[in-house]
Amino acid sequence: MKFTKMHGLGNDYIYFNCMEQKIDNPEQLSIKLSDRHFGVGGDGIVLILPSETCDFRMRMFNADGSEGKMCGNASRCIGKYVYEKGLTGKKEITLETLGGIKTLTLETDGKSVKSVSVDMGKAEFKAEKIPVIFEKDTVIDEPINVAGKEWRINCVSVGNPHCVIFTDDIMSLPLADIGPQFENHPMFPERINTEFTEITDRTHLKMRVWERGSGETMACGTGASATVSAAVKNGICDADVFVTVSLLGGDLSVMYRSDGTVIMKGPAEFVFEGEL
């Protein structure tokens, strides 16, 4: 099996071109290959597949073998992969995911892709659709007790479920202790991705993320999209303006539009290729 290691701001996955080869057991393969000591190392694996409705289809699996509905960083990497590998000549690509159809717009320089913008679709705030078990229709700035502390949470889906928390001094947080308690909290029946966010100003946020199935990662495109969506809902940031989200692996630009759609823009990089 041939593979390509790629990353979006350090959110690294192992990519398989399944237009040419078949992966029979992606769940077990992701567990084995994601191990950074005994495998290739990564946050999971991504399969690039043919689609009946779009240009391509994506399946992504976390490091624990669970399948994710959507990954913003992985979708950007797919845009770079299919263009630079000659699988398409299009600069606007439709991508089928379990989180819906996403549109990728490539910024190119000759045969190279410099950055990729992803139309993430509309952010979903209805609790039952995220899903979140809660007595209100939405979860915006609501209290929850986790790890012996009260937190104010905001829940949103951008193809997968997110819990956004605005707090101070995020670098001092013991995410390895707190993250699993949010991820597996009973109010989140499908588990949850959790973003801990520090406000710099109206156009700049700093974020750390605990991803369900993978733990803390260097970056999360859907998490940055969810965070800016929640920030606009809380009046922290403005709609129709690009907000810089600084993650451990670098910066993403995210815009929450007045119609509820989210645009996420950032880089994608090749690391190396190999065979198994």
N, C-alpha and C positions, 0 to 999 in steps of 0.2 A: 504494500500500500504506500502510495506517495502522499506526503503531507507538506503543508507550508505553515510555518509559525509566523503569526502576525500579531500586532498589538495596536490598540487605540489608546494612547496616553497610558501605556503600561497595563491596560486591561487586555491580557494576552490569551489567545486561543489557538488551538491547533486546527487548521483548516484542511478539509478533504474535498477535492473536486469529484463530486459524485455524478457528474455528467459522464465520466469515463470509468468509474469504479464503484463497486457496491460495498457498503458497510453493513454487516449483518447484525452486529450487537453493539450499537453506539453507546448504550448505557454503561456496559462493562468496559468498553474501550476508553471511555472518558475517565472513569475511575483510575484505570491503569496508567494512561498516558499523562494525566494531569499531575501525577505525583512528581514533585520537583526533585526528589532524590533518586527514585527508581524508574521514572518515566521520562517523557520529553519535558514536561513541566508546563503548566498553564492553568488558567481559570476554568478550562473545559475544552470541549471540541465543538467545531461547527461544520456542518455538512452543507455544501452548495449543490443544489439539486435542480432538475428540470421542473417546470411548472406548467400546468394546463391553462392558467389564467394570467400569469405574469411572465416577465423575462426570466426570472429565477425564483427558486424557493429556498428558504433557509430553515435548517433545524439546528438548534444549539442545545448542548448538554452541559450541565454544571459539573464541577469537579467531583461531586458526590454521585453522579450518574443520573440525577433528576433532569427532566427536560424543561427548559425555559421557554416561555412564550415569545420573548422578544429580547434583543440586546442591541442597543444603539451603537455601541462601539463595534460590535461584530458586523452590523449591517454596513457601516462605513468601510470596514476592511473588505467586505465582499464587493463593494463598489469598485475599490481599487484593484482587487484581485481580477474580477471578470474583465475589466477594461485593459489592464496592463498585460494580462495573459492572453488577450485576443479572443475571449469568449463573446465579446460584443464590441461594437463600435459606438454604441449609444452613450450619450453623456447624461441622459435622463433615463433611469432604470427603475422598473417596478419590481418589488421584492415581496413574495408571499411569505408570511410568517404566521405562527399560531396567534399572534397578537394583531393580526390584520395585515392588509396590504400597505407597504411603505414605499414612498417614492424617493429615490436617491438622485441627487443632482451633483455631477462631478465638475470640479474646477481643475482643468488640465493645463499642462505646459508640454505641448508636443504629445509624446506617448506616455507621459508621466501624469499621475493624478496627485495634485497638490493638497486638495482637501475635498471632503464630501459633506454635503448638506442632506439631512434626512427629514422629510415631512413625516412627523411621528403620528399624524392624525390628531383627533380631538382628545384632550385630557378628560378622563371620566372621574367625576367626583361622587357619584351615587354609591353609597356604601355597599348595597347588595350586588353591584356589578364589579366591584374592585377585586374580590369580595372582602367585606368587613362585617362582622357581627356587631351591630350597634343599634341603639334605640332610635337614633335620628337618621334622616335620609342622607346626610353628609357628615363627614368627620373633619371639621375645620377648627383648629385651635381648641381641641378638646383635651381634658386631663386624663392621664392614665398612669397607674402606679406600676413601675417596673424597676427591679433591682433596688428596692427600698427607697425609691424617689418618685416624686410626681413630675411627669413630663407633659408638655403640651404638644399634641400630635396633629398632623394633617395627613389625610389619606387620599391617594389619587392613583389611578391606573393610566399608564401610557403604553398599553399593550401587556403590561405585567404590573403587579401590585406594589405600591410604595407607601411608606410611612415617613413623612418629613417632619423633622424636629428642628426648630430654630433655638440655638443655645449659644453660650459663650465658651471660648477657649476649647475648641474642639480637639486640638492636638493633645490635650491632657486626658481625654476620655479613655477609659479602659475598654475599648471596643470588643476585645476578645471575651470579656465578661458580660458586657451589656448586650452586644449584638445578638447572641443566641437566644436571650430571653425575649427580645422583641420578635425575632424570627419565628419562634415557636409559641408565642402568646396565643391563648385560646380564642381571642377575638379575630384572629387571622386564620381562617380554615385552610387556606392554601399556602400558609407561611407568608412572609413579607420581606421585602427589601427595605432597609432603614437608612435614611440619610440624616446625618447630624450636620447642621448648617450654621455657619457664623456669618453675620451680616457685616459687610464692610461699608457699602453704601448702596444706592438704589440701582446701580448697574454692576455691582460686584459682590459675589457670594463665595465663601469658602466652604468646602464640603468634604466629609469623610463618609464612606458608605460601607455598610455590612450587607452583602448580597446573600440571599437565601441559597443554600447549596454550595456556596464557594467561600464564605467568610469575608473578611475585609479585602477589597480589591483596590488597585491603584486608581481606577476610574470606573464610572458607570454612566453611559449616555442616557439611558432611560431614567436613571436616578437624578441626573442633572436636569432633565426635562421635567420630571415630577417636582423637583425643588423649586424651579422658577415658576411653574404653574401654581404651586402653593404660595409662593412669595407674592405673586400678583393677587391671588385671592385674599391674602392678608394685608394688602396695601403696602407691602415692603418694597416691591418693585412695580414697574409700570408695564402695561400691555403694549405690544407693538414696538418694543425696544429690545435690542439684543443685550442680554445680560451675560457677563463673563462669570463662569463658574470655575473656580480654581480647585482642582483635585490633587491628590498626591502625585499623579502622573503628568499633570499639566492642565491647560485651560481648554474649556469648551465654551462656545457661544450659543446661547439658547434664547429664543424669542417665543413668548406666549402671546398669540394674536387675540384680538378682540373677539373673534369668532370661536375661540377655544382650541384652535389648532396650535401645534407646537413645532417649531423648526429648530433642529439641533445641528450645529456645524463644528467640524473638527478634523484633525489629521488621522491618517491611517498609515501604518508602516509595515513593510516586510522585515522579518528577522532572519530566518534561514529556512532551507528546505531539506527534506530527507526522505528516506524510505524505511518502512517497517517490514 
